[in-house]
Amino acid sequence: MKLITLFLTMIFLALLNSSTCKRGDTYTTGSKWRDGAWTRYRITYPDGKIEDVSLSITGKEGSNYEVEISTLGRRYVISIKTPEGGIIERNEPFIGQGQVILKKGGKQAMYVPVVRLEEIFEGYAPYNAFEIPELSMKGYGREMLSLPDGTEIETEHFKHISKGKTLEEIWVSPKVPILGIVKRTLKDGTSIMLVDYGGKGAMKLIEEEVLPYDPTAFEEEKPPEGETTEVIEGKEPEESEVISGGMLYKIIKPKLEEEK
């Protein structure tokens, strides 16, 4: 069973790229970065699976911001330091000797080289739900979108059209912190929707001492051998349950032959 979610790579790639798209003119989301800002998104994949993620600016040091990215339930948390708007060139190292901080489940946070991230999250596509591509985009004017709680927000709507087909659409707003994305749809059916946002009050999730990098720490972990397990999320473990790889499993003991 693969336990690693794919949201980290998608947002990580987004923060590695410029938030601009070109088609003669250049547009930018216009989003301002400030300590304490946060956003929450919901990603819906083509197979119907849903994943909630959050981005928070939890500190500022000189011209660099500390950004934490986490899944709902804090199963994975990544912390990076980056200038406002992210790093434009993907091969340019992050502040701090090209390292980020990665926390998995209840384990202690650890420094991880940037080059290892793609390997850790290898094989989980699509990688680009958040990445704003440098493609030929055409503006379609302003549109009002409604968030899940009914809040309306004015956006700028852009489409990438090739040979008469819409490959992707994106709606952005300067009111939305960090990435500025309100909604994004991809040609494979993946969609991302802003759920909530705020300009202050972001909570810092990684506050413990950060361990040096251990290449074995993020290898795929398996449930206890010899027992059938069922994944359960969002609850504390009981006597018949166990934590493995940051996931909660209910232990279902195999039936004895005479019980069958």
C-alpha positions as CSV (number, residue, x, y, z in Angstrom):
1,M,0.0,0.0,0.0
2,K,1.4,3.4,-1.0
3,L,1.2,5.8,1.9
4,I,2.7,8.9,0.3
5,T,0.3,11.6,-0.9
6,L,1.0,13.6,-4.0
7,F,0.0,17.0,-2.9
8,L,3.4,18.0,-1.7
9,T,5.1,17.7,-5.1
10,M,2.3,19.7,-6.8
11,I,2.6,22.7,-4.5
12,F,6.3,22.4,-4.3
13,L,6.5,22.7,-8.1
14,A,4.2,25.7,-7.9
15,L,6.5,27.5,-5.5
16,L,9.4,26.8,-7.8
17,N,7.9,28.7,-10.7
18,S,6.9,32.2,-11.5
19,S,3.3,33.1,-11.1
20,T,3.0,34.5,-14.6
21,C,1.7,33.3,-17.9
22,K,2.5,35.0,-21.2
23,R,0.5,35.7,-24.3
24,G,1.9,38.9,-25.7
25,D,1.2,40.6,-22.4
26,T,2.1,39.2,-19.0
27,Y,-0.3,38.7,-16.2
28,T,0.4,38.0,-12.5
29,T,-1.9,36.9,-9.7
30,G,-0.9,40.1,-7.9
31,S,-1.0,38.3,-4.5
32,K,1.0,39.8,-1.8
33,W,3.0,37.7,0.7
34,R,2.8,38.5,4.4
35,D,3.6,36.6,7.6
36,G,0.5,34.9,8.9
37,A,-1.3,34.5,5.6
38,W,-2.9,31.1,4.8
39,T,-5.0,29.3,2.2
40,R,-6.9,26.0,2.1
41,Y,-7.6,24.1,-1.1
42,R,-9.5,21.0,-2.1
43,I,-8.2,18.8,-5.0
44,T,-10.5,16.5,-6.8
45,Y,-8.8,13.8,-9.0
46,P,-10.2,12.1,-12.1
47,D,-10.9,8.9,-10.1
48,G,-13.1,10.9,-7.7
49,K,-10.6,11.0,-4.8
50,I,-10.5,14.2,-2.8
51,E,-7.5,15.7,-0.9
52,D,-7.5,18.8,1.2
53,V,-4.3,20.8,1.6
54,S,-3.2,24.0,3.3
55,L,-0.4,26.6,2.7
56,S,0.7,28.9,5.4
57,I,3.4,31.7,5.7
58,T,4.7,31.1,9.2
59,G,7.7,33.5,9.4
60,K,9.9,35.9,7.6
61,E,13.7,36.2,7.7
62,G,15.1,39.1,5.7
63,S,13.6,38.9,2.2
64,N,12.8,35.2,2.6
65,Y,9.5,33.7,3.8
66,E,8.9,30.4,5.6
67,V,6.1,28.5,3.9
68,E,4.5,25.4,5.4
69,I,2.5,23.0,3.2
70,S,0.4,20.3,4.8
71,T,-2.3,17.7,4.3
72,L,-5.5,17.7,6.2
73,G,-4.7,15.9,9.4
74,R,-1.0,17.0,9.1
75,R,0.1,13.6,7.8
76,Y,2.8,15.4,5.8
77,V,4.1,18.9,6.4
78,I,6.8,20.6,4.3
79,S,8.6,23.8,5.3
80,I,10.6,25.9,2.8
81,K,12.3,29.2,2.8
82,T,11.8,31.2,-0.4
83,P,11.6,34.8,-1.7
84,E,8.2,36.2,-2.3
85,G,6.5,34.6,-5.3
86,G,8.7,31.5,-5.1
87,I,11.8,30.5,-7.0
88,I,11.5,30.9,-10.7
89,E,14.1,28.4,-11.9
90,R,13.4,24.8,-11.0
91,N,17.0,23.9,-10.7
92,E,17.9,26.9,-8.4
93,P,18.5,25.7,-4.8
94,F,16.4,26.8,-1.9
95,I,17.7,28.9,0.9
96,G,19.6,26.7,3.4
97,Q,21.9,24.6,1.3
98,G,19.2,23.4,-1.0
99,Q,17.2,21.7,1.8
100,V,13.6,21.7,3.0
101,I,12.1,20.4,6.2
102,L,9.8,17.5,5.9
103,K,7.6,16.0,8.7
104,K,5.8,12.7,8.2
105,G,3.0,11.7,10.5
106,G,4.1,11.7,14.2
107,K,7.8,11.5,13.4
108,Q,10.2,14.2,14.2
109,A,10.8,16.7,11.4
110,M,13.9,16.2,9.2
111,Y,16.0,18.2,6.7
112,V,15.6,16.8,3.2
113,P,17.6,17.8,0.1
114,V,15.4,19.4,-2.5
115,V,16.7,16.9,-5.1
116,R,15.3,14.0,-2.9
117,L,11.7,15.3,-2.9
118,E,10.8,14.2,-6.4
119,E,12.2,10.8,-5.6
120,I,10.3,10.5,-2.3
121,F,7.0,11.4,-4.2
122,E,7.9,9.6,-7.4
123,G,5.1,8.0,-9.4
124,Y,2.3,10.1,-8.1
125,A,0.8,12.1,-11.0
126,P,-0.5,14.6,-11.8
127,Y,2.3,16.7,-10.3
128,N,1.0,20.1,-11.5
129,A,-2.4,20.8,-10.0
130,F,-1.0,24.0,-8.4
131,E,1.8,24.8,-10.9
132,I,1.0,27.9,-13.0
133,P,2.5,27.0,-16.4
134,E,4.4,29.4,-18.7
135,L,2.1,28.7,-21.6
136,S,0.2,30.7,-24.2
137,M,-2.8,31.8,-22.1
138,K,-5.8,33.9,-23.3
139,G,-7.7,36.1,-20.9
140,Y,-11.5,35.8,-20.7
141,G,-12.2,38.7,-18.5
142,R,-13.5,38.9,-14.9
143,E,-15.8,36.3,-13.3
144,M,-17.4,36.0,-9.9
145,L,-16.8,32.5,-8.3
146,S,-18.4,31.2,-5.2
147,L,-16.4,29.4,-2.5
148,P,-17.9,26.3,-0.8
149,D,-19.2,28.5,2.1
150,G,-21.0,30.8,-0.3
151,T,-18.4,33.6,-0.2
152,E,-18.1,35.3,-3.7
153,I,-14.8,36.4,-5.0
154,E,-13.9,38.3,-8.2
155,T,-11.4,36.5,-10.4
156,E,-9.5,36.9,-13.7
157,H,-10.2,33.9,-16.0
158,F,-7.6,32.5,-18.3
159,K,-7.6,29.5,-20.7
160,H,-4.9,27.6,-22.5
161,I,-6.4,26.6,-25.9
162,S,-4.6,24.5,-28.5
163,K,-6.1,23.5,-31.9
164,G,-9.5,24.6,-30.7
165,K,-9.4,22.5,-27.5
166,T,-9.3,23.9,-24.0
167,L,-6.4,22.2,-22.2
168,E,-6.7,24.0,-18.9
169,E,-8.4,26.9,-17.2
170,I,-7.3,29.0,-14.2
171,W,-9.1,31.7,-12.2
172,V,-6.9,34.0,-10.1
173,S,-7.4,36.8,-7.6
174,P,-5.0,39.2,-5.9
175,K,-7.1,38.8,-2.8
176,V,-5.9,35.2,-2.3
177,P,-2.6,34.9,-0.5
178,I,0.5,33.0,-1.6
179,L,-0.5,31.5,-5.0
180,G,-3.4,33.6,-5.9
181,I,-5.3,30.6,-7.3
182,V,-9.1,30.4,-6.8
183,K,-9.8,27.6,-9.2
184,R,-7.9,25.5,-11.7
185,T,-9.0,22.7,-14.0
186,L,-6.6,20.4,-16.0
187,K,-7.3,18.5,-19.2
188,D,-7.1,15.1,-17.3
189,G,-10.1,16.2,-15.2
190,T,-8.2,17.2,-12.1
191,S,-9.6,20.3,-10.4
192,I,-8.4,22.5,-7.5
193,M,-10.8,24.8,-5.6
194,L,-10.1,27.4,-3.0
195,V,-11.9,26.5,0.2
196,D,-10.9,29.3,2.6
197,Y,-8.2,31.9,3.1
198,G,-6.9,34.6,5.5
199,G,-4.4,37.4,5.8
200,K,-3.3,36.5,9.3
201,G,-3.4,33.8,12.0
202,A,-1.5,31.0,10.2
203,M,-0.4,28.3,12.7
204,K,3.1,27.0,12.6
205,L,3.1,23.1,12.6
206,I,6.8,22.4,12.8
207,E,8.3,23.8,16.0
208,E,10.5,20.9,17.3
209,E,14.2,20.4,16.7
210,V,14.9,19.3,13.1
211,L,16.9,16.2,12.6
212,P,19.7,15.7,10.0
213,Y,18.8,14.0,6.8
214,D,18.4,10.2,7.0
215,P,17.9,8.6,3.5
216,T,16.0,5.6,5.0
217,A,13.5,7.7,6.9
218,F,11.0,8.1,4.1
219,E,11.1,4.7,2.5
220,E,7.6,3.1,2.0
221,E,6.4,1.5,5.2
222,K,4.1,-1.5,5.3
223,P,1.4,-2.5,7.8
224,P,2.4,-5.1,10.4
225,E,3.0,-8.5,8.8
226,G,0.7,-11.4,9.2
227,E,-2.4,-9.4,9.8
228,T,-5.1,-7.9,7.7
229,T,-5.3,-4.1,8.1
230,E,-7.9,-1.5,7.2
231,V,-7.0,2.2,6.9
232,I,-8.9,4.5,9.2
233,E,-8.4,8.2,9.2
234,G,-9.2,11.0,11.6
235,K,-9.3,9.1,14.9
236,E,-7.1,8.1,17.8
237,P,-5.7,4.5,17.9
238,E,-7.4,2.0,20.2
239,E,-6.0,-1.3,21.6
240,S,-6.8,-3.0,18.3
241,E,-5.1,-0.4,16.2
242,V,-1.6,0.7,15.2
243,I,0.1,3.6,13.6
244,S,2.3,2.7,10.6
245,G,3.9,5.1,8.2
246,G,1.8,8.0,9.6
247,M,-1.5,6.1,8.8
248,L,-3.9,4.6,11.4
249,Y,-4.7,0.9,10.8
250,K,-7.3,-1.2,12.5
251,I,-6.0,-4.7,13.2
252,I,-8.4,-7.4,11.9
253,K,-7.1,-10.7,13.1
254,P,-7.4,-13.6,10.6
255,K,-10.2,-16.0,11.3
256,L,-9.2,-19.4,12.6
257,E,-10.0,-22.4,10.4
258,E,-12.8,-23.7,12.7
259,E,-14.4,-20.2,12.7
260,K,-14.7,-20.1,8.9
